[in-house]
Amino acid sequence: MRNDKYKLLGFTLVELLVVVAIIAVLSIIGMAAYGNVQKNARDAKRKGDIHIIRNALEEYYMDNKSYPITTEYSNTSTNDWTTIVGGAKYYASGKAPVDPINRESFHYIYYSIGKICARMLEIDEKSFCLKATQ
């Protein structure tokens, strides 16, 4: 009689393992979804930054009647980015935008023809580019 009472009070090992497995699967799905949300947010910031840089290039063009001239692309992870687009006065925030990750493979590229691109390797290894309107 005593053994029957204890069987009703707890969970079996199999029931506990099933619950742990379900929690593990749900956790993995949640982490994967969260990672995708972060990637999309960083890429959205990159697109917004490109618009900010394009506006700075347009203001530079209005002041100087030409776009900044450089022989190679410029990267916001280096300190010379702000000087290439004429200094911080062309940015509303007072400084040039920097890529959210700011590593070698994620950066903004400026070409002397007034074209600015963001490498967005998180989305199918594509770049997002805008050309200044002048």
N, C-alpha and C positions, 0 to 999 in steps of 0.2 A: 504494500500500500504506500509506503514512504517513497519509493522510486517513481511512482506515477505522479506524485505531487511535484517533484523536482523537474520532471520532463515538461510540464506545462509552464514553468516559470522562465525559461531561457530560450535562446536561439540555438539552432544546430550550427555546426561548423560550416556546412554547405550553405546555409542561409546567409551567414556572415560573409563568406567568400563571394557569393553572388552580389551582395550589396557593395562590397569593396570593388568588384569588377565594374559594376555599373557606375560608381562614382569616378573610377579611373577613366573610363571611356568618356564620360561627360566632361571631365577636366581637360582631357586632350582636345576634344572638340572646341571647348571654350578658349583654350590657349591659341589654337590655330586661328579661330575667328578674330581674336584680339590682335594677333600679329598682322592679319590682313587689314584691319582697321587702322593700325599704326602706319603701315606702308601707304595706304591711300591718303592718310592725313599728311604725311611728309610730301607726297607727290603733289597734293593740292597746294601746300605751302610753296613748293618750287614753282608752280605755275603762277601763283600770286607774286612771288619775288621777281619772276621774269617780267611781269607787267610793270613792277616798280622800277626795275632797271631800264626797261624800254622808255618809261616816262623820263627818267634821268637823262637818257641819251637824247631824247627829244629836246629837253631843256638845254642841254649842252649844245645841241645843234642850233637852237635859236640864238644862243649867245655868241657862238663862234663860227657859224655858217658852214660847219663841217663836223663830221663825227670824229671822236678821238682816233688817232692813228696809232696802230701797233703792228708789229711784224708777226706777232704770234698771239694765240689766244691768251686770255687773262682769266685767272681763277680767283674766286672770292675767298679761297682758303689761304691766299697769300696777301701780304699787306699792301701790295701795289694796286689792288683793284680799285680802291676809292680814288687814287690819283689818276688812273686811266680815264675814268669818267668825269674828271674835273673836280674832284673833291666832294666833301660831304654836303656842300650847299645844294646839290641837286637832289638830295634825298630828304623826304619829309621827316624821317626819323633821325636824321643827322649822321647816318652811317649806312654803308652798303649792306644789302642783305647777304646773309651767309647761308649756305645749304644746311638743312636740318641735321644731316649726319656729318658734313664737313670733313670728308675723307678724300683720298686721292681719286677714287672712282666716282664720287658724287660731287659735282661742281658746276658752276656756271661758266660758260665760255662766251667771250665776246670776239667778234670778227670786225675788222676795221670798216666793213661796209655797212655798219649799223645793224648787224644781226646779232642777237643774243640767244643762247641755247642753254638748256638745263639737261644734264644727263640724268635720266630717270631709269636707272637700271633695275629698279624694283618693279617696274611694269614692263615686262617683255623686252628689256634692254633697248628702249626707245628714248629718243630725245624730244624735248618740246622746245620749239624755236619760234621766235617772233622777230620780224624785221621792222626796223624803225620806218616811219611813214615818209620821211623826206627823201 
